[in-house]
Amino acid sequence: MAPLLNIQNLHASVEGKPVLNGVNLKINEGEIHALMGPNGSGKSTLSNILMGHPKFRVTKGKVMYKGKDLLKMKPHERALAGIFLAFQYPKEIGGVSLEEFLLAAYRAKQKHDKPNDPPVLVFRFKAMLDELMKKLKMPEKFAERYLNVGFSGGEKKKAEVLQMAVLRPDLAVMDETDSGLDVDALKTVCAGIKQAMKGKSVLLVTHYQRVLKYLTPDFVHVLKDGKIVKSGGKNFAEELEKKGYEAL
Amino acid sequence: MKPSRKNPSPGVFSGLNRKTFDHHDSTGYMKKFGKGHSEELVRVISEDKGEPKWMLDLRLRAYRHFFKAPLPSFGPDLSKLDLDGICYFAKAADKKGGFKSWEAVPKEIKNTFERLGIPEAERKILAGVGAQYESEVIYHKIEKEWARQGVIFLDMDVALQKHPDLVKKYFMKVVPITDHKFMALHGAMWSGGTFLYIPKGVKVEKPLQAYFRMNARSMGQFEHTLIIIDDGAKGHYIEGCSAPKYGSSALHAGCVEIYVGKNAKLRYSSVENWSKDTYNLNTKRAILSKNAVIEWVGGNMGSGVTMLYPASILKGDNAKADHLGIAFANAGQIQDTGSKVFHIGKNTSSRVIMKSLSKGGGQSVYRGDLRIAKTATNAISQVECDALILDPKSSSETIPNIESANDTATINHEARVGRLNEEDVFYLMSRGIPQEEAEAMIVNGFINPIVRELPLEYAVEMNRLIQMEMENKVA
């Protein structure tokens, strides 16, 4: 069976500067992959390119997703096809509440997946949202706040996971979702990811090994200077922790 | 989530589209009315209305002043406005005092207001409604309950006949005919408009609305609105306006005069959506007594050139003014809008929040005038102007004038200019929302603090109008 996501020899640049220099990565359905590496290795770039960030330019290579050329799709088409990016630095959008934004996103996805179904009723959506928020230990009032405006770092990360849980993607790219969270929040967030992504695929982009205690990856990759320099199984992460990236 | 402002259940104004505004009825009635202004025309208008002599005298004084007064020395270029090509007075239905019911209104005119959602709004949410078509009010009605409590809500021409003393006492006193050139022209040519009087202590909770519609090419509309809120009373007045697009100049020079009595409160909301070939040179001014409150909530979407600066004169101690406004300047539009606040009484306070949008080469200007008189001890004023520029062709400017003659005043002025951020749009798109919708969402979020102050139905209308401007791709 063809992989869900197949990144082949991907090269990319930002403002003329090369950041990815031939990335190869296959992710199958139901797999959790951890992508690790030092600062500036290109982890965030790769995450953003998968979502179609306008700032990055792909100069070479191919990305196939569900058998389609992902790079030809617009960001919203990628989302509708089941890709989700949890942003490292989510944007603050004034005047738009978290719940009305998520309702619009949910309805867009629903219209795409089941065009003949009537749009979800507001109260049903609200009930679902309430439940997911409870699981993530977010206060109810949060839904009415403007999207990420004035949220703390941890609150922003939780809100990203909430969005993921609402939209139920097939492939979630978590860009340093674990950074800036205390241990309790980290546990809650990982439990949330686990539950929402059961049987689905996750690309966990992280700097730290500690998140892997709560979300066990099937594969671990190290990205360095815009290339995957080494890959391994779940034990590879521990090895990395001891030896550091420098040894690679 | 209540029926949200951005996800409305189908409402009164949800069917509005560009065609609604650009549709125009047949204009056969225009054959009777010529273009251009003259003293003779001023006399004809006054005679047609059967006005008392003092009103004719006022018109003639105003007309003479019109020639003396110069064009404004600031703001947009008005040299292309051909005042001889404007039709100053036209009646389509020719029915003095308007019709008693919508059924009696000529079908074509009635259909126009139906499309604009006015009769439905009257049935569902309003305490009263007035509808003006060209120079005449064709329908004006208030719910019996309010009429019984002494609320007067009339066509301005009818009010002059029925309540001449009240009108004479207040007419063009807070905005004198010498105010500026277009107020002189207004004083000479005025026709129609609304008269609202809310007696002492009466609190009208439901809004009262007037809708002003221009239909024919090169029309000039000069409606006069006079609102008197007596001591301890409360009201909410809403004004809507629109006109079809022809490609030749039309002129709107309305005048709104508002008197808010002691401990009284008025909210004045307006959604102005004149066609892109209209010069909207409108003057609105309120004078406030002790402890009085005025709230201006306005949206300016239409017009080629707008010059509109609602003014509050805080004469009484503790009087308070809120000015909330949105201006959207699209291709070929100049939105020169703002506010004027004059603090005279002690402990008076004002708050101005203006949001402007510029797109497709449109120019938006915030022009503010804030004066604190020597007598205005402990005055407080806060001004916030936010501009959102949607593309590199468009522009925005802030021109505030602040003069204070009292050291105890607290004045705070903030202006921010931002551009539509590609990364914000990407963030929303990454959740499955198409680009145009994502941009509209950011724009709606930007204006939300103002729009939320409107009644739900009008908030929906405003969002719909903004959406139409966002979709409007001008080649």
Interface residues (C-beta under 8 A of the other chain):
Chain A: M51 G52 H53 P54 K55 K74 P75 H76 R78 A79 L80 F84 L85 F87 P90 K91 I93 G94 G95 V96 E99 E100 F101 L102 L103 A104 A105 A108 K109 H112 V122 F125 K126 Y146 L147 Q163 L167
Chain B: M1 P3 S4 K6 N7 N421 E422 E423 D424 F426 Y427 L428 M429 S430 R431 G432 I433 P434 Q435 E437 A438 M441 I442 N444 G445 F446 I447 N448 P449
